[in-house]
């Protein structure tokens, strides 16, 4: 029954994209978006036919189609998009891999998921895994841009008063260290701490240094980008689980609770973790961009995710 509910939710999201395409916009829907939509439909058909190769690399393939489709929707609404900044986009995909490997390292200790149906050859598995991991940042940020452009970018709120941040940083350290110190029998129950820990650890540091930050947006009375990330995390989390459920090479959850209440393979309460995971991806991206990217590319990467005030509005929203 829950699988049926999930499929209905996917159909509703698709209908929303169709409705979005009918709205007035400054640009036509670009050709690569139609190609991406065709690829997505074709991949679903090939998956249903259980075509070898497709069922093995389905997660990487389907997200490789999803990302340009959403990018095209953003471009139609905004007149600009991540794929029109190829250096920034490529850097984002590369940074996505080590960011996710942090969580894989935690999983070695916490044992919340395992991979099944994957290729036996290590290098083939590594290629497929790296490809899939590289789609995480772009998938989240493209979807967040779409939510921002059609809705949340215009949000305003009372500015937050950000003062001492040392306590938040200390809390982040505690959240990230505690799962590693718990006894093995208790550690699997603590992964929720990891999904929040980097937000508390890194975002206050970014705010102190004047880098793009969630605190900085809230301090300026602009909650739109944090809200867009939360919505994106929920949407992307749903589609990760939706597409993973049908694939041959997939992850399965092995933590010891809530297995009787699943939507696809994910125990239902686990979906709560996807919205904060999107916030965590943002702070990890900002941190990794600052520490690993050259100055010029780093600035471009920042500018694509938090715009200056004069470029913040979406032209389509004014029609």
C-alpha positions in Angstrom: 0.0 0.0 0.0 2.8 2.4 0.9 4.5 1.7 -2.4 1.2 2.8 -4.2 1.1 6.0 -2.1 4.7 6.7 -3.1 4.0 6.2 -6.8 1.0 8.6 -6.5 3.3 11.2 -4.9 5.8 10.8 -7.8 2.9 11.4 -10.2 1.9 14.5 -8.3 5.4 15.9 -8.5 5.5 15.2 -12.3 2.1 17.0 -12.7 3.6 19.9 -10.8 6.5 20.1 -13.2 4.0 20.1 -16.1 2.0 22.9 -14.4 5.2 24.8 -13.9 5.9 24.5 -17.6 2.6 26.2 -18.4 3.4 29.3 -16.4 4.7 32.5 -18.1 8.5 32.5 -18.1 11.3 34.7 -19.6 12.8 31.8 -21.6 11.6 28.8 -23.6 12.2 25.4 -22.1 15.7 24.5 -23.5 16.2 21.5 -25.8 18.4 19.6 -23.4 15.5 19.5 -20.9 13.4 17.7 -23.5 16.3 15.3 -24.2 16.6 14.7 -20.4 12.9 14.1 -20.0 13.0 11.6 -22.9 16.0 9.9 -21.3 14.2 9.6 -18.0 11.2 8.0 -19.5 13.4 5.7 -21.6 15.3 4.6 -18.5 12.1 3.8 -16.7 11.0 1.6 -19.6 14.4 -0.1 -19.7 14.3 -0.7 -16.0 10.8 -2.3 -16.3 12.2 -4.6 -19.0 15.2 -5.4 -16.6 17.8 -4.5 -19.2 21.3 -5.5 -18.0 23.5 -2.5 -17.3 20.5 -0.2 -16.8 19.3 -2.1 -13.7 22.9 -2.2 -12.4 23.7 1.5 -12.8 20.1 2.8 -12.6 20.6 5.2 -9.7 23.5 7.0 -11.5 21.7 7.0 -14.9 18.3 8.2 -13.6 19.9 11.1 -11.7 22.0 12.0 -14.7 18.7 12.5 -16.5 16.9 14.2 -13.6 19.5 16.9 -13.1 19.4 18.5 -16.6 15.6 18.2 -16.6 15.4 20.2 -13.4 18.1 22.5 -14.6 16.1 23.2 -17.7 13.1 24.1 -15.6 15.2 26.5 -13.6 16.6 28.1 -16.8 13.1 28.6 -18.2 12.0 30.4 -15.0 15.2 32.3 -14.2 17.0 32.7 -17.5 20.1 31.2 -15.9 21.0 27.9 -14.3 23.9 25.8 -13.0 24.6 24.0 -16.3 25.2 27.4 -17.9 28.2 27.7 -15.5 30.1 24.4 -16.4 33.1 25.0 -14.3 31.0 25.5 -11.2 28.9 22.5 -12.1 31.8 20.1 -12.7 33.4 21.3 -9.4 30.2 20.6 -7.6 29.9 17.1 -8.9 33.5 16.4 -7.9 33.1 17.8 -4.4 29.9 15.7 -4.0 32.0 12.4 -3.9 34.2 13.1 -0.9 31.3 14.7 0.9 29.2 11.5 0.7 32.2 9.3 1.5 32.2 11.0 4.9 28.8 9.4 5.6 30.0 6.1 4.1 32.9 6.2 6.6 30.4 6.7 9.5 28.3 3.9 8.1 31.3 1.5 8.6 30.8 2.0 12.3 27.1 2.7 12.6 25.8 0.0 10.1 22.6 1.7 8.9 22.7 0.5 5.2 24.3 -2.0 3.0 24.6 -2.3 -0.8 23.2 -5.3 -2.6 23.1 -6.4 -6.2 26.3 -4.5 -7.0 29.0 -5.6 -9.6 31.5 -8.0 -8.2 34.4 -6.3 -9.9 35.7 -3.6 -7.5 36.6 -1.1 -10.2 33.2 -1.4 -11.9 31.5 -1.0 -8.5 33.7 2.0 -7.7 32.9 3.6 -11.1 29.2 3.2 -10.5 29.3 4.3 -6.9 31.4 7.4 -7.7 29.1 8.3 -10.5 26.1 8.0 -8.3 27.8 10.0 -5.4 28.7 12.7 -7.9 25.0 13.4 -8.5 24.1 14.1 -4.9 25.1 17.8 -4.7 23.8 18.8 -8.1 20.5 16.9 -7.5 19.9 18.7 -4.2 21.0 22.2 -5.3 19.2 22.1 -8.7 16.0 21.1 -7.0 16.5 23.8 -4.3 17.0 26.4 -7.1 13.7 25.4 -8.6 11.9 25.7 -5.3 13.6 29.0 -4.7 12.8 30.4 -8.1 9.1 29.5 -8.0 8.4 30.2 -4.4 10.8 30.6 -1.5 13.1 33.2 -3.0 10.6 35.9 -2.2 10.2 35.0 1.5 11.2 37.6 4.1 11.2 37.3 7.9 12.3 39.2 10.9 16.1 39.1 10.9 17.7 36.7 13.3 20.1 38.2 15.9 23.1 36.0 15.7 25.5 36.4 18.6 27.8 33.9 20.2 28.3 30.8 18.0 30.8 28.9 20.0 28.1 26.8 21.7 26.7 25.7 18.3 30.2 24.7 17.2 30.7 22.7 20.4 27.3 21.0 19.9 28.3 20.0 16.3 31.5 18.4 17.6 29.5 16.5 20.3 26.9 15.3 17.7 29.6 14.1 15.3 31.9 12.4 17.9 29.2 10.7 20.1 28.2 8.1 17.5 31.8 7.0 17.3 32.1 6.6 21.0 28.9 4.7 21.7 29.0 0.9 22.3 28.6 -1.1 19.1 25.1 -2.2 20.2 23.9 1.4 20.5 25.8 3.1 17.7 23.3 2.2 14.9 20.6 4.2 16.7 22.7 7.4 16.6 22.9 8.2 12.8 20.4 11.1 13.2 23.1 12.9 15.1 25.4 12.8 12.1 22.7 14.2 9.8 22.6 17.3 11.9 26.2 17.5 13.3 27.9 19.2 10.3 25.3 22.0 10.2 26.0 23.0 13.8 29.8 22.6 13.4 30.4 24.3 10.0 27.7 26.9 9.4 28.7 29.1 12.4 32.3 29.0 11.2 31.2 30.1 7.7 29.1 32.9 9.3 32.1 34.1 11.3 34.3 34.1 8.2 31.8 35.9 6.1 31.3 33.0 3.7 27.8 32.1 2.5 25.9 30.5 5.4 22.4 29.6 6.5 22.9 31.9 9.5 23.8 34.7 7.2 20.7 34.3 5.2 18.5 34.2 8.4 20.4 37.2 9.9 19.5 39.1 6.7 15.8 38.2 7.0 16.0 35.9 3.9 14.8 32.4 4.9 14.1 31.4 1.3 17.3 29.5 0.6 17.2 27.4 3.8 13.6 26.7 3.2 14.3 25.7 -0.5 17.0 23.3 0.7 14.7 21.7 3.2 12.0 21.2 0.5 14.7 19.9 -1.9 15.9 17.4 0.7 12.4 16.1 1.1 11.8 15.8 -2.7 15.2 14.3 -3.5 15.0 11.9 -0.6 11.7 10.7 -1.9 13.1 10.1 -5.4 16.2 8.5 -4.1 14.1 5.9 -2.3 11.5 5.7 -5.2 14.1 4.8 -7.8 16.3 2.8 -5.5 13.4 0.5 -4.7 13.2 -0.8 -8.3 16.9 -1.0 -9.1 19.0 -4.2 -9.0 22.1 -2.5 -7.5 20.7 -0.7 -4.5 21.1 0.1 -0.9 19.0 -1.6 1.8 18.5 -0.4 5.4 19.8 -2.7 8.1 19.3 -0.6 11.2 17.2 -2.5 13.7 13.9 -0.5 14.0 10.8 0.5 12.1 11.1 -2.2 9.4 7.3 -2.7 9.6 6.7 0.9 8.5 8.4 1.2 5.1 7.8 3.5 2.1 9.7 1.6 -0.6 12.8 0.3 1.3 13.1 3.2 3.7 11.4 2.9 7.2 9.0 5.8 7.2 10.6 7.8 10.1 13.8 7.8 8.1 12.4 10.3 5.6 12.6 13.0 8.4 16.4 13.0 7.9 16.4 14.1 4.3 15.5 17.8 4.7 18.3 18.4 7.3 20.6 16.3 5.0 20.1 19.0 2.3 21.2 21.7 4.7 24.2 19.6 5.6 25.1 19.1 2.0 25.1 22.9 1.6 27.4 23.6 4.5 29.8 20.8 3.4 29.8 22.2 -0.1 30.7 25.7 1.1 33.5 24.2 3.3 34.9 22.0 0.7 34.7 24.7 -2.0 36.7 27.0 0.3 39.3 24.5 1.2 39.8 22.6 -2.1 38.8 24.9 -5.0 41.0 27.7 -6.5 39.9 31.2 -5.7 38.2 32.0 -9.0 36.2 28.8 -9.2 35.4 29.1 -5.5 33.8 32.5 -6.0 31.7 31.2 -8.9 30.6 28.2 -6.9 29.4 30.5 -4.0 27.6 32.9 -6.3 25.6 30.2 -7.9 24.1 29.1 -4.6 23.5 32.4 -2.7 23.0 35.3 -5.0 23.5 39.0 -4.3 20.4 40.9 -3.3 20.1 42.6 -6.7 20.1 39.3 -8.5 18.0 37.4 -6.0 14.6 37.6 -7.7 13.3 35.2 -10.3 12.0 37.0 -13.4 9.1 34.5 -13.8 7.9 35.3 -10.3 7.2 38.9 -11.4 4.7 38.0 -14.1 
